[in-house]
Amino acid sequence: MKLEPGDMLLALARDLSEARTTLTSGLEDLAGRLESLEGAEYGDAIAGLRKVLGEVSDAVQKLQDKAEEEEPEGPGTAPNWVELDKEQCRELWDWLNSWCNKIFLPVYAQDVWRPCWYRHQQLRIQLTWLCAYWHWAYEKAAPPTRAAEWHMRWWPAVETFMKKELKECGYVDPEKLREPLHAIPEHGEDALALDDFADHGLFDWIERDIARRPDPEKKRSKKDPAG
């Protein structure tokens, strides 16, 4: 029987808890046995063993403390489209486009993707934090709980939003929409398929977005009296 990710995580947590309990109990039992031999003729050997026991106990405690540290709630500050200069805006578009084109669309979103996605501002904002969470989930040494939460919680939430947001954009049966939000080229060189990454207006859209942003602040040198 195939276990769901949530069940696997619960089983792993239970196994780790049992292992920790067994190890702690064993150390306590060993300490008691050493105390019972305290007055015997093996004083030096017992002292050495007690030192080793103390070191092991310290190591176990450090592992317990590390395991019990709170997991960060998120990937830090998600990129904010509101406060960007021209350079930051271009970098953010490149970052989001690369992830959506190479990872998100082909692996996750083929059934709900539409080439007009970038025209929907709220969707673009949702995809931005989803992208940040995805990178955080797959950092080196990241616990599997991050990826599990991304797949079980964050992606389904955005998928639901995408279906609602894009249902009237025009990339559906044209007979069902008398006034679609976007004109859809159906023939010729400009014809689009549902799973195309973007329509032909993407790059002009990006350049217009960048152009309306403020110029980046120049870093002043230490010799600049105004610095």
VMD Tcl script that draws the C-alpha trace (Angstrom):
set ca {
  {0.00 0.00 0.00}
  {1.38 3.39 -1.00}
  {1.64 5.86 1.88}
  {0.65 9.48 1.46}
  {3.39 12.07 2.25}
  {1.56 13.12 5.41}
  {1.39 9.53 6.69}
  {5.07 9.01 5.92}
  {6.02 12.13 7.89}
  {3.96 11.02 10.88}
  {5.56 7.57 10.81}
  {9.04 9.09 10.62}
  {8.34 11.43 13.53}
  {7.03 8.50 15.61}
  {10.12 6.38 14.86}
  {12.48 9.23 15.78}
  {10.60 9.83 19.03}
  {10.81 6.14 19.97}
  {14.53 6.04 19.15}
  {15.16 9.12 21.29}
  {13.22 7.62 24.23}
  {15.12 4.32 24.00}
  {18.52 6.04 23.86}
  {17.74 8.35 26.78}
  {16.49 5.44 28.90}
  {19.62 3.44 28.10}
  {21.90 6.29 29.17}
  {20.03 6.69 32.46}
  {20.32 2.96 33.15}
  {24.06 3.04 32.43}
  {24.54 5.98 34.80}
  {22.77 4.07 37.58}
  {24.95 1.00 37.10}
  {28.10 3.12 37.28}
  {26.93 4.63 40.57}
  {26.47 1.15 42.06}
  {30.12 0.38 41.31}
  {31.40 3.68 42.71}
  {32.96 2.12 45.80}
  {34.59 -0.81 44.04}
  {38.26 -1.14 43.14}
  {37.74 0.02 39.58}
  {37.57 3.71 40.47}
  {39.76 4.97 37.63}
  {37.95 2.91 35.01}
  {34.59 4.06 36.34}
  {35.72 7.70 36.25}
  {36.73 7.27 32.62}
  {33.42 5.67 31.73}
  {31.55 8.42 33.55}
  {33.38 11.03 31.47}
  {32.48 9.24 28.26}
  {28.88 8.93 29.44}
  {28.75 12.66 30.10}
  {30.05 13.42 26.61}
  {27.49 11.10 25.04}
  {24.69 12.64 27.11}
  {25.74 16.14 26.00}
  {25.78 15.03 22.36}
  {22.31 13.50 22.66}
  {20.98 16.68 24.30}
  {22.38 18.81 21.48}
  {20.70 16.57 18.91}
  {17.42 16.83 20.80}
  {17.67 20.61 21.02}
  {18.43 20.86 17.31}
  {15.51 18.60 16.39}
  {13.15 20.62 18.55}
  {14.12 23.99 17.10}
  {11.20 25.70 15.44}
  {11.07 25.27 11.70}
  {11.05 28.70 9.98}
  {7.54 29.59 8.89}
  {8.49 30.58 5.36}
  {11.21 31.43 2.87}
  {11.72 34.92 4.25}
  {10.44 37.98 2.45}
  {8.77 37.14 -0.84}
  {9.66 39.47 -3.75}
  {7.44 42.55 -3.69}
  {6.31 43.85 -7.09}
  {5.31 47.19 -5.58}
  {8.76 48.37 -4.50}
  {11.06 47.71 -7.46}
  {13.39 49.87 -9.47}
  {14.14 49.14 -13.13}
  {16.99 46.69 -12.46}
  {15.12 44.83 -9.73}
  {12.02 44.59 -11.90}
  {13.95 43.03 -14.79}
  {15.65 40.56 -12.44}
  {12.32 39.56 -10.91}
  {10.70 39.02 -14.31}
  {13.68 36.89 -15.42}
  {13.55 34.85 -12.20}
  {9.81 34.21 -12.38}
  {9.75 33.52 -16.13}
  {12.61 31.04 -15.85}
  {10.95 29.04 -13.07}
  {7.48 29.08 -14.64}
  {8.80 28.08 -18.07}
  {11.29 25.39 -17.03}
  {9.69 23.91 -13.91}
  {6.20 25.08 -13.02}
  {4.45 24.76 -16.39}
  {5.94 21.44 -17.60}
  {5.90 19.68 -14.22}
  {2.84 21.01 -12.41}
  {0.55 23.37 -14.30}
  {-0.08 21.99 -17.78}
  {-3.79 21.46 -17.13}
  {-4.46 24.97 -15.84}
  {-1.86 27.14 -17.58}
  {-2.82 29.84 -20.06}
  {-0.50 31.94 -22.26}
  {-2.01 35.17 -20.93}
  {-0.94 34.47 -17.34}
  {1.33 37.51 -17.08}
  {-1.59 39.86 -17.89}
  {-3.31 38.79 -14.67}
  {-1.63 40.83 -11.96}
  {-3.01 38.94 -8.97}
  {-1.97 35.63 -10.53}
  {1.53 36.96 -11.13}
  {1.75 37.91 -7.45}
  {0.53 34.46 -6.39}
  {3.06 32.75 -8.65}
  {5.86 34.90 -7.24}
  {5.44 33.75 -3.64}
  {4.74 30.20 -4.82}
  {8.07 30.26 -6.66}
  {9.83 31.55 -3.53}
  {8.30 28.72 -1.49}
  {9.33 26.14 -4.08}
  {12.99 27.20 -3.95}
  {12.85 27.21 -0.14}
  {11.32 23.72 -0.12}
  {14.15 22.30 -2.22}
  {17.12 23.95 -0.54}
  {20.02 21.65 0.28}
  {19.40 19.82 3.57}
  {15.79 21.08 3.70}
  {13.50 18.68 5.60}
  {10.94 16.79 3.51}
  {8.16 18.60 5.35}
  {8.83 21.70 3.24}
  {8.29 19.92 -0.06}
  {5.31 18.05 1.37}
  {3.68 21.32 2.44}
  {4.37 22.92 -0.96}
  {2.67 20.05 -2.81}
  {-0.17 19.48 -0.35}
  {-0.97 23.05 0.65}
  {0.49 25.92 -1.39}
  {0.31 24.55 -4.92}
  {-3.32 23.34 -4.58}
  {-4.29 26.80 -3.28}
  {-2.73 28.54 -6.28}
  {-4.14 25.94 -8.67}
  {-7.64 26.74 -7.43}
  {-6.96 30.45 -7.83}
  {-5.66 29.94 -11.39}
  {-8.78 28.08 -12.46}
  {-10.99 30.85 -11.14}
  {-8.84 33.70 -12.45}
  {-8.37 32.33 -15.97}
  {-11.80 30.87 -16.64}
  {-12.97 33.92 -18.60}
  {-9.72 34.92 -20.26}
  {-10.76 33.53 -23.64}
  {-8.65 30.38 -23.71}
  {-11.79 28.28 -23.53}
  {-14.58 27.35 -25.92}
  {-15.27 30.71 -27.68}
  {-18.97 29.90 -27.86}
  {-19.17 30.04 -24.06}
  {-17.78 33.58 -23.81}
  {-19.31 36.43 -25.76}
  {-16.80 38.95 -24.44}
  {-13.55 37.20 -23.49}
  {-10.96 39.27 -21.68}
  {-8.30 38.56 -24.33}
  {-8.48 38.13 -28.07}
  {-7.24 34.70 -29.10}
  {-5.46 34.26 -32.42}
  {-6.63 30.90 -33.73}
  {-5.01 30.83 -37.16}
  {-1.77 31.80 -38.85}
  {1.65 32.39 -37.33}
  {0.20 33.97 -34.19}
  {-2.06 31.03 -33.33}
  {-1.72 29.81 -29.75}
  {-2.20 26.54 -27.92}
  {-3.43 26.34 -24.34}
  {-0.10 25.06 -23.05}
  {2.06 27.69 -24.77}
  {4.14 29.49 -22.16}
  {3.08 33.00 -23.19}
  {1.38 34.88 -25.97}
  {3.29 37.25 -28.22}
  {2.80 40.27 -26.01}
  {4.94 39.07 -23.09}
  {8.18 40.91 -23.87}
  {6.46 44.21 -24.70}
  {4.50 43.87 -21.46}
  {7.71 43.35 -19.48}
  {9.47 46.31 -21.09}
  {6.52 48.59 -20.35}
  {6.49 47.42 -16.74}
  {10.21 48.08 -16.39}
  {9.98 51.50 -18.05}
  {7.46 52.79 -15.53}
  {9.72 51.94 -12.59}
  {12.13 54.42 -10.97}
  {15.80 54.35 -11.88}
  {18.02 52.46 -9.42}
  {19.72 54.61 -6.83}
  {23.39 55.09 -7.58}
  {25.79 54.00 -4.86}
  {27.68 57.05 -3.72}
  {31.42 56.80 -3.16}
  {32.96 57.66 0.20}
  {34.54 60.74 -1.40}
  {31.13 62.11 -2.37}
  {30.41 64.93 0.12}
  {26.71 64.22 -0.22}
  {27.19 60.59 0.82}
}
mol new
graphics top color blue
foreach p $ca { graphics top sphere $p radius 0.5 }
foreach p [lrange $ca 0 end-1] q [lrange $ca 1 end] { graphics top cylinder $p $q radius 0.2 }
display resetview
